[in-house]
Amino acid sequence: MNKRRILFIISILMGILLLDTAFGLGMDYLSSKAKGGDTFNNHYINKCLNDSIVVFGSSRANHHYDTSILEEEFGITAYNAGIDGNGIILAYAFLNNILARGEKPHIVIYDLLPDFDLYDNADRQAALNKIRPYYNASGMKEIIDDIDDKEYFKLHLASYRYNSIFIQIISDAISPRQTVVKGYKPLDGSITDKFISNEDDASRPVDPVKVKYLRRFIGLCEKENIKCVFVTSPYYHKVKDTQLYRRLLKEHSSKQDLLYLNFINDSSFTGQDSLFVDPSHMNRLGAGKFTRLLIDSLKAKNIVGPVD
Protein backbone atom coordinates (compact mmCIF):
# COMPACT_ATOMS: atom_id res chain seq x y z
CA MET A 1 0.00 0.00 0.00
CA ASN A 2 1.58 3.27 -1.11
CA LYS A 3 1.94 6.38 1.03
CA ARG A 4 -0.78 8.32 -0.83
CA ARG A 5 -3.36 5.62 -0.17
CA ILE A 6 -2.42 5.46 3.51
CA LEU A 7 -2.82 9.24 3.82
CA PHE A 8 -6.18 9.02 2.05
CA ILE A 9 -7.44 6.36 4.46
CA ILE A 10 -6.21 8.37 7.45
CA SER A 11 -7.98 11.45 6.10
CA ILE A 12 -11.23 9.53 5.70
CA LEU A 13 -11.01 8.16 9.24
CA MET A 14 -10.25 11.60 10.67
CA GLY A 15 -13.18 13.04 8.75
CA ILE A 16 -15.49 10.37 10.17
CA LEU A 17 -14.26 11.07 13.70
CA LEU A 18 -14.76 14.82 13.24
CA LEU A 19 -18.29 14.26 11.96
CA ASP A 20 -18.99 11.93 14.88
CA THR A 21 -17.68 14.51 17.35
CA ALA A 22 -19.78 17.24 15.74
CA PHE A 23 -22.84 14.98 15.88
CA GLY A 24 -22.26 14.36 19.60
CA LEU A 25 -21.85 18.06 20.35
CA GLY A 26 -25.03 18.76 18.40
CA MET A 27 -26.98 16.16 20.37
CA ASP A 28 -25.63 17.52 23.66
CA TYR A 29 -26.69 21.04 22.66
CA LEU A 30 -30.18 19.99 21.57
CA SER A 31 -30.60 17.98 24.79
CA SER A 32 -29.84 21.10 26.81
CA LYS A 33 -32.47 23.01 24.81
CA ALA A 34 -35.22 20.39 25.07
CA LYS A 35 -38.59 21.91 25.89
CA GLY A 36 -40.16 18.73 27.23
CA GLY A 37 -40.40 14.96 26.90
CA ASP A 38 -37.91 12.36 28.09
CA THR A 39 -34.98 14.41 26.75
CA PHE A 40 -35.76 17.35 29.02
CA ASN A 41 -36.37 15.02 31.96
CA ASN A 42 -33.11 13.10 31.55
CA HIS A 43 -31.06 16.26 31.00
CA TYR A 44 -32.58 17.98 34.03
CA ILE A 45 -31.98 15.01 36.33
CA ASN A 46 -28.36 14.53 35.28
CA LYS A 47 -27.26 18.12 34.66
CA CYS A 48 -29.51 20.50 36.58
CA LEU A 49 -31.44 18.86 39.41
CA ASN A 50 -30.99 20.56 42.78
CA ASP A 51 -34.31 19.74 44.44
CA SER A 52 -34.67 18.81 48.10
CA ILE A 53 -36.93 15.77 47.59
CA VAL A 54 -36.24 13.34 44.73
CA VAL A 55 -38.41 10.34 43.86
CA PHE A 56 -36.77 7.40 42.07
CA GLY A 57 -38.09 4.16 40.64
CA SER A 58 -40.05 2.74 37.72
CA SER A 59 -43.23 3.91 35.99
CA ARG A 60 -45.04 3.38 39.29
CA ALA A 61 -42.78 6.02 40.85
CA ASN A 62 -43.26 8.33 37.88
CA HIS A 63 -47.06 8.11 37.96
CA HIS A 64 -47.77 7.72 41.70
CA TYR A 65 -45.96 10.64 43.39
CA ASP A 66 -47.42 14.10 42.80
CA THR A 67 -44.52 16.50 43.30
CA SER A 68 -46.78 19.57 43.55
CA ILE A 69 -48.45 18.07 46.63
CA LEU A 70 -45.06 17.14 48.14
CA GLU A 71 -43.83 20.71 47.64
CA GLU A 72 -47.00 22.23 49.05
CA GLU A 73 -47.00 20.08 52.17
CA PHE A 74 -43.27 20.12 52.96
CA GLY A 75 -42.44 23.63 51.75
CA ILE A 76 -39.34 22.48 49.86
CA THR A 77 -38.74 21.64 46.20
CA ALA A 78 -39.40 18.15 44.82
CA TYR A 79 -38.72 16.33 41.56
CA ASN A 80 -40.01 12.99 40.29
CA ALA A 81 -37.10 11.14 38.67
CA GLY A 82 -39.03 7.91 38.16
CA ILE A 83 -38.44 6.43 34.70
CA ASP A 84 -40.75 4.01 32.90
CA GLY A 85 -39.26 0.53 32.56
CA ASN A 86 -36.30 1.22 34.84
CA GLY A 87 -35.37 0.38 38.40
CA ILE A 88 -32.56 0.44 40.93
CA ILE A 89 -29.61 0.36 38.50
CA LEU A 90 -30.67 3.55 36.75
CA ALA A 91 -31.69 5.17 40.04
CA TYR A 92 -28.20 4.60 41.43
CA ALA A 93 -26.60 5.98 38.25
CA PHE A 94 -28.75 9.12 38.35
CA LEU A 95 -28.22 9.70 42.09
CA ASN A 96 -24.48 9.25 41.56
CA ASN A 97 -24.54 11.86 38.78
CA ILE A 98 -26.49 14.32 40.94
CA LEU A 99 -24.03 13.98 43.83
CA ALA A 100 -21.02 14.18 41.50
CA ARG A 101 -22.20 17.69 40.50
CA GLY A 102 -22.07 18.77 44.14
CA GLU A 103 -25.85 18.72 44.65
CA LYS A 104 -27.45 16.71 47.45
CA PRO A 105 -31.15 15.98 47.97
CA HIS A 106 -32.35 16.08 51.56
CA ILE A 107 -34.87 13.28 51.11
CA VAL A 108 -34.76 10.41 48.57
CA ILE A 109 -37.87 8.29 48.05
CA TYR A 110 -37.51 5.02 46.14
CA ASP A 111 -40.63 3.20 44.99
CA LEU A 112 -39.71 -0.45 45.47
CA LEU A 113 -41.55 -2.67 43.00
CA PRO A 114 -41.66 -6.22 44.40
CA ASP A 115 -41.48 -8.19 41.14
CA PHE A 116 -39.19 -5.73 39.33
CA ASP A 117 -36.42 -4.48 41.60
CA LEU A 118 -34.99 -7.84 42.59
CA TYR A 119 -35.66 -10.42 39.89
CA ASP A 120 -33.91 -10.78 36.57
CA ASN A 121 -35.64 -9.00 33.67
CA ALA A 122 -35.00 -6.70 30.74
CA ASP A 123 -34.50 -3.39 32.52
CA ARG A 124 -30.70 -3.69 32.45
CA GLN A 125 -30.79 -2.73 28.76
CA ALA A 126 -33.34 0.00 29.48
CA ALA A 127 -30.93 1.49 32.04
CA LEU A 128 -28.09 1.34 29.54
CA ASN A 129 -30.15 3.27 26.97
CA LYS A 130 -30.62 6.09 29.48
CA ILE A 131 -27.02 6.38 30.72
CA ARG A 132 -25.21 6.11 27.38
CA PRO A 133 -25.09 9.92 26.91
CA TYR A 134 -23.41 10.25 30.33
CA TYR A 135 -20.90 7.44 29.86
CA ASN A 136 -17.91 9.60 30.85
CA ALA A 137 -19.43 10.83 34.12
CA SER A 138 -17.83 9.71 37.37
CA GLY A 139 -18.62 6.09 38.22
CA MET A 140 -20.46 5.28 34.97
CA LYS A 141 -17.85 2.90 33.56
CA GLU A 142 -18.36 0.33 36.32
CA ILE A 143 -22.15 0.49 35.96
CA ILE A 144 -21.92 0.06 32.20
CA ASP A 145 -19.46 -2.83 32.56
CA ASP A 146 -21.81 -4.54 35.04
CA ILE A 147 -24.60 -4.38 32.46
CA ASP A 148 -22.52 -5.24 29.39
CA ASP A 149 -18.73 -5.43 29.56
CA LYS A 150 -18.45 -4.99 25.78
CA GLU A 151 -20.36 -1.71 25.75
CA TYR A 152 -18.04 0.95 27.17
CA PHE A 153 -15.57 1.26 24.31
CA LYS A 154 -18.35 1.55 21.74
CA LEU A 155 -19.70 4.51 23.69
CA HIS A 156 -16.75 6.67 22.66
CA LEU A 157 -18.59 7.08 19.34
CA ALA A 158 -21.36 9.66 19.64
CA SER A 159 -23.17 8.08 16.71
CA TYR A 160 -23.48 4.92 18.82
CA ARG A 161 -24.44 6.70 22.06
CA TYR A 162 -27.30 8.55 20.38
CA ASN A 163 -28.33 6.15 17.61
CA SER A 164 -31.58 5.11 19.31
CA ILE A 165 -32.63 8.50 20.69
CA PHE A 166 -31.46 11.22 18.29
CA ILE A 167 -34.90 11.56 16.65
CA GLN A 168 -36.52 11.97 20.04
CA ILE A 169 -33.91 14.56 21.06
CA ILE A 170 -34.62 16.61 17.94
CA SER A 171 -38.38 16.30 18.47
CA ASP A 172 -38.19 17.28 22.15
CA ALA A 173 -36.07 20.32 21.26
CA ILE A 174 -38.49 21.53 18.58
CA SER A 175 -41.99 20.41 19.56
CA PRO A 176 -42.23 17.89 22.41
CA ARG A 177 -45.35 15.76 22.68
CA GLN A 178 -45.32 15.98 26.45
CA THR A 179 -44.44 18.81 28.81
CA VAL A 180 -42.75 17.64 32.00
CA VAL A 181 -43.78 19.41 35.21
CA LYS A 182 -41.41 18.54 38.06
CA GLY A 183 -41.01 15.07 36.55
CA TYR A 184 -44.45 13.80 37.59
CA LYS A 185 -46.55 12.34 34.76
CA PRO A 186 -50.16 11.78 35.85
CA LEU A 187 -52.32 9.14 34.18
CA ASP A 188 -55.98 9.74 33.42
CA GLY A 189 -58.86 7.30 33.03
CA SER A 190 -60.03 4.34 35.07
CA ILE A 191 -59.25 0.64 34.99
CA THR A 192 -60.75 -1.60 32.31
CA ASP A 193 -58.36 -4.55 32.05
CA LYS A 194 -57.96 -6.19 35.47
CA PHE A 195 -55.80 -9.13 34.38
CA ILE A 196 -52.76 -9.84 36.54
CA SER A 197 -49.98 -12.36 35.98
CA ASN A 198 -49.82 -15.35 38.31
CA GLU A 199 -46.09 -15.86 37.87
CA ASP A 200 -44.47 -17.19 41.01
CA ASP A 201 -41.67 -14.87 42.13
CA ALA A 202 -40.08 -17.60 44.22
CA SER A 203 -39.17 -19.52 41.06
CA ARG A 204 -37.40 -16.56 39.44
CA PRO A 205 -33.66 -15.92 39.81
CA VAL A 206 -32.49 -12.97 41.86
CA ASP A 207 -30.42 -10.57 39.77
CA PRO A 208 -27.06 -10.08 41.55
CA VAL A 209 -26.45 -6.81 39.70
CA LYS A 210 -29.68 -5.36 41.08
CA VAL A 211 -28.79 -6.51 44.58
CA LYS A 212 -25.39 -4.84 44.17
CA TYR A 213 -26.89 -1.51 43.17
CA LEU A 214 -29.62 -1.69 45.79
CA ARG A 215 -26.81 -2.02 48.34
CA ARG A 216 -24.87 0.85 46.73
CA PHE A 217 -27.93 3.08 46.54
CA ILE A 218 -28.52 2.62 50.27
CA GLY A 219 -24.81 3.08 51.01
CA LEU A 220 -24.62 6.28 48.98
CA CYS A 221 -27.55 7.79 50.86
CA GLU A 222 -26.04 6.80 54.20
CA LYS A 223 -22.61 8.16 53.25
CA GLU A 224 -24.08 11.51 52.20
CA ASN A 225 -26.48 11.70 55.17
CA ILE A 226 -29.52 11.70 52.88
CA LYS A 227 -32.83 10.61 54.39
CA CYS A 228 -33.69 7.52 52.37
CA VAL A 229 -37.22 6.14 52.31
CA PHE A 230 -38.26 2.98 50.48
CA VAL A 231 -41.93 2.76 49.60
CA THR A 232 -44.12 0.17 47.90
CA SER A 233 -47.13 2.00 46.51
CA PRO A 234 -50.57 0.33 46.20
CA TYR A 235 -51.70 -2.30 43.72
CA TYR A 236 -55.24 -2.74 42.45
CA HIS A 237 -55.30 -6.44 43.35
CA LYS A 238 -54.51 -7.78 46.78
CA VAL A 239 -51.17 -9.53 46.32
CA LYS A 240 -49.11 -11.91 48.38
CA ASP A 241 -47.06 -9.65 50.59
CA THR A 242 -43.47 -10.57 51.23
CA GLN A 243 -40.97 -9.76 53.94
CA LEU A 244 -38.12 -10.45 51.52
CA TYR A 245 -37.70 -6.78 50.63
CA ARG A 246 -37.74 -5.57 54.19
CA ARG A 247 -35.14 -8.22 55.06
CA LEU A 248 -33.04 -7.35 52.01
CA LEU A 249 -33.03 -3.66 52.90
CA LYS A 250 -31.91 -4.45 56.46
CA GLU A 251 -29.15 -6.76 55.19
CA HIS A 252 -27.64 -4.02 53.04
CA SER A 253 -27.99 -1.09 55.39
CA SER A 254 -25.56 -0.26 58.16
CA LYS A 255 -28.41 1.47 59.98
CA GLN A 256 -31.17 -0.42 61.73
CA ASP A 257 -33.76 2.30 61.17
CA LEU A 258 -33.89 2.34 57.35
CA LEU A 259 -37.47 3.34 56.63
CA TYR A 260 -39.65 1.07 54.48
CA LEU A 261 -43.33 1.99 54.05
CA ASN A 262 -45.40 -0.78 52.49
CA PHE A 263 -48.79 0.22 51.06
CA ILE A 264 -49.03 -2.69 48.63
CA ASN A 265 -52.29 -4.02 50.08
CA ASP A 266 -53.68 -0.82 51.55
CA SER A 267 -57.43 -1.37 51.88
CA SER A 268 -58.31 2.19 50.82
CA PHE A 269 -56.84 1.47 47.37
CA THR A 270 -57.24 -2.26 46.72
CA GLY A 271 -60.05 -2.94 44.23
CA GLN A 272 -60.94 0.75 43.79
CA ASP A 273 -61.69 1.14 40.07
CA SER A 274 -61.77 4.93 40.27
CA LEU A 275 -58.13 5.10 41.46
CA PHE A 276 -56.37 2.93 38.85
CA VAL A 277 -55.80 2.81 35.10
CA ASP A 278 -54.49 -0.77 35.25
CA PRO A 279 -53.64 -3.25 38.04
CA SER A 280 -50.17 -1.72 38.57
CA HIS A 281 -50.71 2.00 37.99
CA MET A 282 -52.89 4.55 39.72
CA ASN A 283 -54.49 7.44 37.89
CA ARG A 284 -54.24 11.12 38.77
CA LEU A 285 -56.89 10.79 41.49
CA GLY A 286 -55.21 7.74 43.02
CA ALA A 287 -51.78 9.37 42.89
CA GLY A 288 -53.04 12.45 44.70
CA LYS A 289 -54.71 10.37 47.39
CA PHE A 290 -51.62 8.19 47.79
CA THR A 291 -49.20 11.13 47.91
CA ARG A 292 -51.19 12.64 50.77
CA LEU A 293 -51.25 9.30 52.60
CA LEU A 294 -47.48 9.04 52.17
CA ILE A 295 -47.00 12.58 53.47
CA ASP A 296 -48.96 11.73 56.61
CA SER A 297 -46.72 8.69 57.16
CA LEU A 298 -43.53 10.70 56.58
CA LYS A 299 -44.66 13.40 58.99
CA ALA A 300 -45.44 10.74 61.59
CA LYS A 301 -41.86 9.48 61.17
CA ASN A 302 -40.44 13.04 61.33
CA ILE A 303 -39.14 12.81 57.74
CA VAL A 304 -39.85 16.46 57.11
CA GLY A 305 -37.67 19.23 55.70
CA PRO A 306 -33.91 19.42 55.13
CA VAL A 307 -31.29 17.46 56.99
CA ASP A 308 -29.57 19.67 59.55
Secondary structure, 3 states (H helix, E strand, C coil): CCHHHHHHHHHHHHHHHHHHHHHHHHHHHHHHCCCCHHHHHHHHHHHHCCCCEEEECCHHHHHHCCHHHHHHHHCCCEEECCCCCCCHHHHHHHHHHHHHCCCCCCEEEEECCCCCCCECCCHHHHHHHHHHHHCCCCCHHHHHHHHCCCCHHHHHCHHHHCCCCHHHHHHHHHCCCCCCECCECCCCCCCCCCCCCCCCHHHCCECHHHHHHHHHHHHHHHHCCCEEEEEECCCCCCCCCCCHHHHHHHHCCCCCCCEEEECCCCCCCCCCHHHEEECCEECHHHHHHHHHHHHHHHHHCCCCCCCC
